[in-house]
Amino acid sequence: MLAALAFFAIAPTQAYLPTGPRVRFELWDGRSFVIATDPKSSPKTVAHILSLVRSGFYDRQRVHRVESWVTQWGSPASRDKPLDSEAVTGGGSGKNLPFEESQVDFLRGVVGVASTGLQRGGDSQLFILKHDTPRLWRSYAVVGKVVSGMDVVGTIQRGDRFRRAAVLAKVPSEP
């Protein structure tokens, strides 16, 4: 019995591998990263983000927040307004989504939707965690996870501009 308990106490958590549509964000200089979305965890949020990507909403936007643990963007005002203006830091598409709680651990590479507070719905501002951040668990809707280009995310600077974002063709399943 003790051996069984010891096994469960040290068994690693299952890897988070979302299987929804993938989105490539390409920076102005050609570097890019890919997010696998998670419509199972946050169906309304992911549908909204995919719709914004397909409409060109994120094209030419600039990254307005870069800290040691997070990178954030998603305000159309960032195209031409100062990055510290309220129009950028608080801006978005104008749609307020309901909060969708997720059981996903907030680990390095997880993508969430920023909001005005814990357990509140967001809109279009996305953030990527550059470090494990357990204090955010169950506090923000999860969009998915970076599955390619996390090294690029680590080099993004405040003010870097996205050339485009695009939903990629479905990745074929392995047999």
C-alpha positions in Angstrom: 0.0 0.0 0.0 2.8 2.5 0.9 4.6 1.7 -2.3 1.4 2.5 -4.3 1.0 5.8 -2.5 4.7 6.6 -3.1 4.3 6.0 -6.8 1.3 8.4 -7.1 3.0 11.0 -5.0 6.0 11.2 -7.4 4.3 10.4 -10.7 4.6 13.3 -13.1 1.5 15.1 -14.2 0.3 14.2 -17.6 1.7 16.4 -20.4 -0.7 19.1 -21.7 -1.1 18.6 -25.4 -4.1 20.4 -26.8 -5.4 19.1 -30.1 -7.4 22.0 -31.5 -6.6 24.1 -34.6 -3.1 25.5 -34.7 -2.3 29.2 -35.1 1.0 30.6 -36.3 2.0 34.1 -35.2 4.7 35.6 -37.4 6.7 38.5 -36.3 7.8 41.3 -38.7 11.3 39.9 -39.0 10.0 36.4 -40.0 10.4 34.6 -36.7 7.3 32.7 -35.6 5.7 30.5 -33.1 2.7 28.1 -33.2 -0.1 27.7 -30.7 -2.2 24.5 -30.5 -5.6 25.7 -29.3 -7.7 23.9 -26.7 -11.4 24.2 -27.5 -12.2 21.5 -24.9 -11.0 23.7 -22.0 -12.4 27.0 -23.2 -14.7 26.5 -26.2 -16.2 30.0 -26.4 -12.9 31.7 -25.9 -11.0 29.6 -28.5 -13.8 30.1 -31.0 -13.6 33.9 -30.5 -9.8 33.9 -30.8 -9.9 31.8 -34.0 -12.5 34.1 -35.5 -10.2 37.1 -34.7 -7.2 35.4 -36.3 -9.2 34.6 -39.5 -10.3 38.2 -39.7 -6.8 39.6 -39.6 -7.4 41.2 -36.2 -3.9 40.4 -34.8 -2.0 41.4 -38.0 0.4 44.4 -37.5 -0.2 44.6 -33.8 2.7 45.2 -31.4 3.6 43.3 -28.2 2.9 45.7 -25.4 3.9 43.7 -22.3 7.1 41.7 -21.8 8.2 40.6 -18.3 10.4 37.8 -17.2 7.5 35.5 -16.8 5.0 36.6 -19.5 4.6 38.1 -23.0 1.3 39.8 -23.9 -0.4 41.4 -27.0 -3.9 41.7 -28.5 -5.0 45.3 -28.7 -5.5 46.8 -32.2 -4.6 50.2 -30.8 -1.0 48.9 -30.4 -0.6 49.4 -34.2 -0.2 53.2 -33.8 -0.7 54.3 -30.2 1.9 54.5 -27.4 2.3 51.0 -25.8 1.6 52.3 -22.3 -1.7 54.0 -23.3 -4.9 52.8 -21.8 -6.2 52.2 -25.4 -3.4 49.5 -25.7 -3.2 48.1 -22.2 -6.9 47.8 -21.8 -8.0 47.6 -25.4 -9.3 44.7 -27.5 -12.0 43.7 -30.0 -14.8 45.1 -27.8 -16.3 41.7 -26.9 -16.4 40.6 -23.3 -16.4 36.8 -23.1 -17.7 34.8 -20.1 -15.0 33.3 -17.9 -14.2 29.7 -18.7 -12.5 27.9 -15.9 -9.9 25.3 -16.9 -8.2 22.4 -15.1 -4.9 23.1 -17.1 -1.8 23.8 -15.0 -0.3 27.2 -15.8 3.1 26.0 -16.9 5.7 27.4 -19.4 4.2 27.7 -22.8 0.5 27.9 -21.8 -1.5 30.6 -23.6 -4.3 32.4 -21.8 -6.6 35.3 -22.3 -5.9 38.4 -20.2 -8.7 40.0 -18.4 -9.5 42.7 -15.8 -9.1 40.4 -12.9 -9.0 36.9 -11.6 -11.8 34.6 -12.9 -13.2 37.3 -15.2 -13.8 36.8 -18.9 -11.4 38.4 -21.3 -11.5 39.5 -25.0 -8.6 39.4 -27.4 -5.4 40.0 -25.4 -3.3 36.9 -25.2 -0.5 36.0 -22.9 2.2 33.3 -23.1 3.8 32.1 -19.9 7.6 31.9 -20.1 7.8 30.2 -16.7 5.6 28.0 -14.7 3.1 30.2 -12.9 0.9 28.1 -10.6 -0.6 31.2 -8.9 -2.7 31.7 -12.1 -4.3 28.2 -12.0 -8.1 28.4 -12.6 -7.9 32.2 -12.8 -7.8 32.8 -16.6 -9.3 31.1 -19.6 -6.8 28.9 -21.4 -6.4 29.2 -25.2 -3.8 26.5 -25.7 -0.1 26.0 -25.6 2.9 27.0 -27.7 4.0 23.8 -29.5 6.7 25.3 -31.7 8.9 28.4 -31.4 9.0 28.8 -27.6 12.6 29.9 -28.1 11.2 32.7 -30.3 8.8 33.7 -27.5 11.7 34.0 -25.1 13.3 36.6 -27.4 10.3 38.8 -28.1 10.8 42.4 -27.0 8.2 45.0 -26.1 7.2 46.8 -29.3 7.9 43.9 -31.6 5.3 43.8 -34.4 3.4 40.8 -35.8 3.3 40.6 -39.5 0.3 38.2 -39.5 -1.5 35.4 -37.6 -3.0 32.5 -39.4 -5.0 29.4 -38.6 -3.0 26.5 -40.1 -4.4 23.5 -41.9 -5.2 20.6 -39.7 -2.2 18.5 -38.6 -2.6 14.9 -39.8 -3.0 12.3 -37.0 -0.3 9.8 -36.4 -1.4 6.1 -37.0 
